[in-house]
């Protein structure tokens, strides 16, 4: 029995003798099935060809990415926290070097995930770090492809994870969430957004989409809802889902002006 991993989106599925007939994540309109068809790997095979690269983004913030590039190509974040470290979003692979580094940094107390595209191998990560709880929003529970005891679906608009706060924004998925960490950036706060908001290439704005690869926009009500959800929280820096996609200052204003620009564009 193997837990197959979709090579397109990086999602790990429950144990089976044969690969799944389809990847439900990729067949959804927010993702895509490659022209050549669905392909599969597993944790053991991926471990032979790939590793996890760490980068220190700022004090107490480490980004993690699979190299060579795999799946969607997102970065996850290991966030040092006074009351226990957090993994924000997840990857399809955890290697031995990462396990050792996590242990040296004090271990992991929780995994918090923005939305189903980044569920990846979350059960493997939890098991490797002592069966730590995995916080996903209950509105997106239907998209889990491998279940397990560590899963902690939460409901409502916000969840306290120690001193951090998960904030449901919706939009990209019904339960799409961001993570607010007020102690980071010299107590000016940091916001980790997955692609609930997408930090743009110029690193000055964010944008909002139902599907990024298939270019399906969100409506004005959804975008206003995202901006309103994070408005009560103060944050200087915004860390996006992909390498280099970081807004380094004036994060609150970046979200506000991005919402205004988006609404102007879709409303004419």
C-alpha positions in Angstrom: 0.0 0.0 0.0 1.3 3.5 -0.9 0.1 7.0 -0.4 0.3 8.4 -3.9 1.2 12.0 -4.5 -0.2 14.0 -7.5 2.8 15.5 -9.3 0.8 18.4 -10.6 -0.6 19.8 -7.3 1.5 17.9 -4.8 -1.5 16.5 -2.9 -0.9 13.2 -1.0 -3.8 10.7 -1.1 -4.8 7.9 1.3 -3.2 4.5 1.1 -4.0 2.4 -1.9 -2.5 -0.4 -4.1 -3.0 1.6 -7.3 -2.9 5.4 -8.1 -6.2 7.2 -7.7 -8.3 7.3 -10.9 -8.2 11.1 -10.8 -6.9 14.0 -8.6 -10.0 15.8 -7.4 -7.9 18.9 -6.6 -6.6 19.1 -10.2 -10.0 18.4 -11.7 -11.6 21.4 -9.9 -11.8 24.6 -12.0 -9.3 26.3 -9.7 -6.5 23.8 -10.8 -5.9 21.9 -14.0 -5.0 18.4 -15.3 -1.8 18.6 -17.5 -2.2 18.1 -21.2 -0.2 14.8 -20.9 -2.6 13.5 -18.2 -2.3 12.9 -14.5 0.9 11.5 -13.1 1.8 10.2 -9.7 4.7 9.6 -7.4 5.0 8.7 -3.7 7.0 9.9 -0.7 9.8 7.4 -1.0 10.4 8.1 -4.7 10.2 11.9 -4.2 12.8 11.6 -1.4 15.2 10.1 -3.8 15.1 13.1 -6.2 14.2 16.1 -4.2 15.1 17.9 -0.9 13.8 20.8 1.2 15.6 24.1 1.0 15.5 26.5 3.9 15.9 30.2 3.8 15.9 32.6 6.7 13.5 35.4 5.6 13.7 37.5 8.8 14.3 36.9 12.5 12.1 34.0 13.5 10.9 33.3 10.0 12.2 30.5 7.7 10.8 29.7 4.3 10.9 26.1 3.0 10.6 25.0 -0.6 11.1 21.7 -2.4 14.1 21.6 -4.8 14.0 21.0 -7.7 10.7 22.6 -8.1 7.7 20.3 -7.5 4.0 20.5 -7.8 2.6 24.1 -7.4 6.0 25.3 -6.2 4.8 27.1 -3.0 6.9 27.9 0.0 5.9 26.9 3.5 7.1 28.8 6.6 8.6 27.6 9.8 7.6 30.4 12.3 9.4 30.6 15.6 6.9 31.4 18.3 7.3 32.1 22.1 4.7 29.4 22.9 5.6 26.8 20.3 6.7 26.9 16.7 4.2 26.8 13.8 4.4 25.5 10.3 2.4 27.7 8.0 1.2 25.8 4.8 2.9 22.6 3.8 5.0 20.8 1.3 4.8 17.3 -0.3 8.1 16.3 1.2 9.8 16.4 4.6 13.4 15.2 4.5 15.7 14.0 7.3 17.7 17.3 7.3 14.5 19.2 7.9 13.4 16.9 10.7 16.8 17.5 12.4 16.6 21.3 11.9 13.1 21.4 13.3 14.2 19.5 16.4 17.2 21.8 16.8 14.8 24.9 16.7 12.6 23.5 19.5 10.2 21.2 17.6 6.8 22.0 16.1 3.6 22.6 18.1 1.1 23.1 15.3 0.6 23.1 11.5 -1.8 25.8 10.1 -2.8 25.6 6.5 -4.4 28.3 4.3 -6.4 26.2 1.8 -6.6 22.8 0.1 -4.0 23.5 -2.6 -1.4 23.4 0.1 -2.6 20.4 2.1 0.1 18.4 0.3 1.7 15.9 2.7 0.4 17.5 5.9 -0.2 14.1 7.6 3.4 13.1 6.9 4.7 16.3 8.4 2.5 15.9 11.5 3.7 12.4 12.1 7.4 13.4 11.6 7.0 16.1 14.2 5.2 14.1 16.9 1.6 14.0 15.6 1.2 17.8 16.1 -2.3 19.2 15.4 -3.2 20.4 11.8 -5.5 23.3 11.7 -7.6 23.6 8.5 -10.9 25.4 8.1 -14.0 23.2 8.3 -15.5 24.8 5.2 -12.7 23.1 3.2 -12.8 19.7 4.9 -14.3 18.0 1.9 -11.1 18.6 0.0 -8.9 16.5 2.3 -7.6 13.5 0.4 -5.8 11.8 3.4 -7.4 12.0 6.8 -5.9 11.4 10.2 -6.2 12.0 13.9 -4.1 15.2 13.9 -6.6 17.0 11.7 -8.3 19.8 13.7 -11.0 21.4 11.5 -12.1 24.8 12.9 -15.2 26.9 12.2 -16.0 30.5 12.4 -14.0 33.6 11.4 -10.8 33.3 13.6 -8.8 30.7 15.5 -6.2 31.4 18.1 -3.1 29.2 17.7 -1.2 30.4 20.8 -0.2 34.0 20.1 -1.0 33.7 16.3 -4.4 34.1 14.8 -5.8 32.2 11.8 -8.3 34.5 10.0 -10.9 33.1 7.5 -11.1 35.3 4.5 -12.9 33.1 1.9 -12.6 34.0 -1.7 -10.2 31.5 -3.3 -11.9 28.7 -1.3 -14.7 29.0 1.2 -12.3 28.5 4.1 -9.3 30.3 2.7 -7.3 31.7 5.6 -4.3 33.8 6.5 -2.1 33.8 9.6 -1.4 36.9 11.7 1.7 36.9 13.9 1.9 40.1 16.0 5.3 39.4 17.6 7.2 39.3 14.4 8.9 42.1 12.5 9.9 43.8 15.8 6.3 43.6 17.0 5.0 45.4 13.9 3.4 42.2 12.8 3.5 39.8 9.9 0.7 38.4 7.7 1.2 35.0 6.0 -1.4 34.8 3.1 -0.8 31.7 1.1 -2.6 32.7 -2.1 -5.7 33.8 -0.4 -4.1 37.1 -1.5 -1.4 36.8 -4.1 1.6 39.0 -3.6 2.3 40.4 -7.1 5.6 40.4 -9.0 6.4 44.0 -8.1 6.0 43.2 -4.4 3.9 46.3 -3.8 0.4 45.0 -4.2 -1.7 41.9 -3.7 -4.4 40.5 -5.9 -7.3 38.2 -5.6 -8.5 35.3 -7.7 -10.8 32.3 -7.6 -8.3 30.5 -9.9 -4.9 31.8 -10.7 -3.9 29.3 -13.4 -7.3 29.5 -15.1 -7.6 33.3 -14.6 -11.1 33.3 -12.9 -11.5 36.5 -10.9 -13.4 37.1 -7.7 -16.3 39.4 -7.5 -16.2 42.7 -5.7 -18.1 41.4 -2.6 -15.6 38.6 -2.1 -12.6 41.0 -2.4 -14.2 43.5 0.0 -14.7 40.6 2.4 -11.1 39.6 2.3 -9.9 43.1 3.0 -12.4 43.6 5.9 -11.4 40.3 7.5 -7.8 41.4 8.0 -8.5 45.1 8.7 -8.6 44.8 12.5 -5.0 43.3 12.5 -1.8 45.3 12.3 1.0 44.0 10.1 4.0 45.5 8.5 5.1 42.6 6.2 3.1 40.3 4.0 4.6 36.9 3.1 3.1 35.4 0.0 3.0 31.8 -1.2 5.9 31.9 -3.6 9.6 32.7 -3.3 10.4 36.4 -3.4 6.8 37.4 -3.0 7.1 39.5 0.1 5.8 43.0 0.7 8.3 44.4 3.2 6.5 47.4 4.6 3.2 49.1 5.1 1.3 45.9 4.7 -2.1 47.1 5.9 -2.1 49.9 3.4 -1.0 47.5 0.6 -4.1 45.4 1.1 -6.4 48.5 1.2 -5.0 50.1 -2.0 -4.9 46.7 -3.7 -8.6 46.2 -3.0 -9.4 49.7 -4.3 -7.4 49.1 -7.5 -9.1 45.7 -8.0 -12.6 47.1 -7.6 -11.9 49.9 -10.0 -10.7 47.4 -12.6 -13.7 45.1 -12.4 -16.3 47.8 -12.1 -14.9 50.1 -14.8 
